[in-house]
Amino acid sequence: MLPELLLAITFFLASSAIQAARCYLPNGAELNSTVTYMCPTNGALEGSMCCQSMDPTGFSGADKCLQVGNQAGSWLCLNDDGSLWRRGCSDRMWRSSGCMNVCANQSADNNGLTWANVDEPVATCDDGSFCCGPRSSIGGDCCRSGEGFWIVDGVESKQKPSSTSEDIPATVTITKTATSTDSLDGTDGVCSATITSTSTASATEACSTNRHTGAIVGGSIGGALVLAVLLGIGQCLFFRRKYRREAVNAAPTEHVQGVSVNVEKQDEQRYVGNSQFHELEGRARLHEMPSRAT
């Protein structure tokens, strides 16, 4: 039972690690697996978006998975410098419902880079909409011209979602208060919040609050794995003691039988020895004959 349990746990962990490492840009190019990780998956969706655990160039820091729009599992990446990014997806073809088709077409930014070929920054506009490109350049120009889009069911939409919909959770607005000195560093948490203009809470507050939820979920999963391992070890020890007890109980019987056999052999040897001794006594009486001749 224990080997099967350990094998299942090993397979689960290995599968999770492999899945977490394989992320792709909209053009199908694979991202560096050493600096990317998958955001939590939504059971109703296939695949998931990916964020970076660190910037290999050292230009920026780590990301948080930030849920946007009206659909659970719709993730963008909130960097520790406060910028928002559309990065990779676990589906190479980007056809899974969990892939955010945001700033993922063949358009080019003002640097001449095609959005589908790179990690693309996403600007947040004052009205709660989004624009592709940095807010300091093309993204900001888009916002000021009112050409932003909203994210509905994981895709770009020109129609603003209703804030009264039951599918929309509590909302926050990303502000520039999220800096490298805020509590957004690392990848040990997930910032889950819908970005609209209906609230003044900062992204820092949203991510800080959500870190506790991530810790609870992570602790529950980790606790379940530890419990499974302990149960397997306990079962192994139980059967080991049982087999050892049976072996100990069986050993005296075999030992007694062995002694019985040895005793029989010793008695047989004594009997043979006594017979030889009597024969020697018989031969000793033959030496008295010469004395009678005198």
C-alpha positions in Angstrom: 0.0 0.0 0.0 2.8 2.4 0.9 4.7 2.1 -2.4 1.5 2.8 -4.4 0.7 5.8 -2.2 4.2 7.3 -2.5 4.1 6.7 -6.3 0.8 8.5 -6.6 2.1 11.5 -4.5 5.3 11.6 -6.6 3.4 11.5 -9.8 1.1 14.3 -8.6 4.0 16.5 -7.6 6.0 15.8 -10.8 2.9 16.4 -12.9 2.3 19.7 -11.2 5.9 20.8 -11.6 5.9 19.9 -15.3 2.6 21.7 -15.9 3.9 24.8 -14.1 7.0 25.0 -16.2 5.4 24.8 -19.7 4.0 28.2 -20.7 3.8 29.8 -24.1 3.4 33.2 -25.8 0.5 33.7 -28.2 2.8 32.9 -31.1 3.6 29.5 -29.6 7.1 30.3 -28.4 7.8 28.6 -25.1 8.7 30.8 -22.2 11.7 30.3 -19.9 10.5 27.6 -17.5 12.9 28.6 -14.8 11.3 32.0 -14.3 7.6 31.3 -15.0 4.8 29.6 -13.0 1.1 28.9 -13.6 -1.6 30.9 -12.0 -4.3 28.8 -10.1 -6.6 26.9 -12.5 -10.4 27.3 -12.6 -12.1 23.9 -12.8 -14.6 25.3 -15.4 -11.7 26.4 -17.7 -9.0 24.6 -19.6 -5.5 25.8 -19.1 -4.3 28.8 -17.2 -2.3 32.0 -17.6 1.3 32.2 -16.4 3.3 34.9 -14.7 7.0 35.3 -13.9 8.7 34.4 -10.7 11.6 36.7 -11.5 12.8 38.9 -14.3 15.9 37.2 -15.9 17.1 40.6 -17.1 16.9 42.1 -13.6 14.9 45.0 -14.9 11.8 44.2 -12.8 10.8 41.8 -10.1 8.3 39.1 -9.5 4.6 39.0 -10.5 1.4 38.3 -8.7 -1.5 36.6 -10.5 -4.2 39.2 -10.6 -7.8 38.2 -11.5 -9.5 40.6 -13.8 -12.9 40.8 -15.5 -16.0 38.9 -14.5 -14.7 35.4 -14.8 -12.8 33.4 -12.2 -9.5 32.2 -13.6 -9.0 35.3 -15.8 -5.5 36.2 -14.8 -3.1 39.0 -15.7 0.2 39.5 -14.0 0.8 42.4 -11.5 4.5 43.1 -11.3 6.0 44.3 -8.0 6.6 47.7 -9.7 2.9 48.2 -10.1 2.7 47.4 -13.8 0.2 45.0 -15.4 1.2 42.4 -18.0 -0.2 39.8 -20.2 2.3 37.0 -20.3 2.0 33.3 -21.3 -0.5 30.5 -21.2 -0.2 26.8 -20.6 -1.8 26.1 -24.0 0.7 26.4 -26.8 -2.2 27.1 -29.3 -3.9 29.6 -27.0 -7.3 27.9 -27.7 -8.1 26.9 -24.1 -10.7 28.9 -22.3 -8.2 29.7 -19.5 -6.0 31.7 -22.0 -6.5 35.4 -21.8 -6.7 36.6 -25.4 -5.8 40.1 -24.3 -3.2 42.1 -26.3 -2.4 38.8 -28.1 -2.9 39.7 -31.8 -0.5 40.7 -34.5 -0.6 44.4 -33.7 2.7 46.2 -32.9 3.5 48.7 -30.2 5.4 51.9 -30.6 8.7 49.9 -30.2 7.8 47.8 -33.3 7.3 44.6 -31.2 4.3 42.4 -32.2 2.1 41.8 -29.2 1.8 38.1 -29.9 5.5 37.6 -29.8 6.3 39.2 -26.4 5.1 39.7 -22.9 2.9 42.7 -23.4 2.3 45.4 -20.8 -1.4 46.4 -20.2 -2.3 49.9 -19.2 -5.2 50.5 -16.8 -7.3 53.5 -17.7 -9.1 55.9 -15.3 -12.5 54.5 -16.3 -11.6 50.9 -15.5 -10.8 49.8 -19.0 -7.6 48.5 -20.4 -5.2 49.4 -23.2 -2.3 47.4 -24.7 1.1 48.9 -24.2 2.8 50.9 -21.4 0.8 53.6 -19.8 3.7 56.0 -20.3 3.4 55.6 -24.1 1.0 53.8 -26.4 -1.2 52.5 -23.6 -1.6 56.0 -22.1 -2.5 57.4 -25.5 -5.2 54.8 -25.9 -6.7 55.5 -22.5 -6.8 59.3 -23.1 -8.6 58.8 -26.4 -11.2 56.5 -24.8 -10.3 53.5 -26.9 -9.9 51.1 -24.0 -11.5 47.7 -23.7 -13.0 45.7 -20.8 -12.3 42.0 -20.1 -15.5 39.9 -20.3 -15.3 36.1 -20.0 -11.5 36.2 -20.5 -11.5 38.2 -23.8 -11.4 41.8 -24.9 -14.8 43.6 -25.1 -15.9 47.1 -25.9 -18.9 46.7 -23.7 -18.4 47.5 -20.1 -19.7 44.8 -17.8 -22.5 45.6 -15.4 -21.3 46.2 -11.8 -24.5 44.7 -10.5 -23.9 41.3 -12.0 -23.8 38.5 -9.5 -20.7 37.0 -11.2 -18.6 40.1 -10.4 -16.8 39.9 -7.1 -15.7 42.8 -5.0 -13.8 45.3 -7.2 -10.7 47.3 -6.8 -8.7 49.8 -8.8 -5.1 49.4 -9.6 -3.2 52.5 -8.4 0.4 53.5 -8.5 0.8 52.8 -4.8 2.1 49.3 -5.6 5.8 49.7 -5.7 8.8 47.4 -5.0 8.6 48.4 -1.3 5.0 47.1 -1.0 4.0 43.6 0.0 3.8 42.3 -3.5 7.2 40.7 -3.8 7.6 37.0 -4.3 5.1 34.5 -5.7 3.7 33.0 -2.5 0.3 34.6 -3.0 -2.3 35.5 -5.5 -3.9 38.8 -6.0 -7.5 38.0 -6.9 -9.6 41.1 -7.7 -11.7 42.5 -10.5 -10.3 45.8 -11.8 -13.0 48.4 -12.3 -13.5 52.0 -11.4 -16.1 51.4 -8.7 -13.6 51.3 -5.8 -10.6 53.2 -4.6 -8.9 50.3 -2.9 -5.3 49.9 -4.1 -3.8 46.8 -5.7 -1.5 46.6 -2.7 -4.5 46.2 -0.3 -6.1 43.7 -2.6 -3.0 41.5 -2.9 -2.2 41.8 0.8 -5.7 40.6 1.7 -5.7 37.8 -0.7 -2.3 36.5 0.5 -4.1 35.0 3.6 -6.6 33.2 1.4 -3.7 31.7 -0.7 -2.0 30.7 2.5 -5.1 28.9 3.8 -5.6 27.0 0.5 -1.9 26.1 0.2 -1.9 25.0 3.9 -4.9 22.8 3.3 -3.3 21.1 0.3 0.0 20.7 2.0 -1.7 19.3 5.1 -3.6 16.7 3.1 -0.3 15.5 1.4 1.5 15.2 4.8 -1.5 13.3 6.3 -1.5 10.9 3.4 2.3 10.2 3.8 1.9 9.8 7.6 -1.0 7.3 7.1 1.1 5.3 4.7 4.1 5.2 7.0 1.9 4.2 9.9 0.4 1.4 7.9 3.8 0.2 6.9 5.0 0.1 10.5 1.9 -1.7 11.6 2.4 -4.6 9.2 6.1 -4.7 9.9 5.5 -5.2 13.6 2.8 -7.7 12.8 5.1 -9.8 10.7 7.9 -9.5 13.2 5.6 -10.7 16.0 4.5 -13.7 14.0 8.1 -14.5 13.3 9.0 -14.3 17.0 6.1 -16.6 17.9 7.1 -19.1 15.3 10.8 -19.2 16.2 10.5 -21.1 19.6 8.6 -24.0 17.9 11.4 -24.5 15.4 14.0 -24.2 18.2 12.3 -26.9 20.3 12.1 -29.2 17.4 15.8 -28.7 16.7 16.7 -29.4 20.3 14.5 -32.6 20.2 16.4 -33.8 17.2 19.8 -33.1 18.8 18.8 -34.9 22.0 17.8 -38.0 20.1 21.1 -38.0 18.3 22.9 -37.6 21.6 21.0 -40.5 23.2 21.8 -42.6 20.1 25.5 -41.8 20.5 25.4 -42.6 24.2 23.8 -46.0 23.4 26.5 -46.8 20.9 29.2 -45.7 23.3 27.9 -47.9 26.1 27.8 -50.9 23.8 31.4 -50.5 22.9 32.3 -50.2 26.6 30.6 -53.5 27.3 32.5 -55.2 24.5 35.8 -53.9 26.0 34.9 -55.4 29.4 34.2 -58.7 27.7 37.6 -58.7 26.1 39.3 -57.8 29.4 38.1 -61.1 31.0 40.0 -63.2 28.5 43.4 -62.4 30.1 42.8 -64.6 33.1 43.4 -67.9 31.3 47.2 -68.1 31.6 47.0 -68.0 35.5 45.0 -71.3 35.5 47.7 -73.1 33.6 50.2 -72.6 36.5 
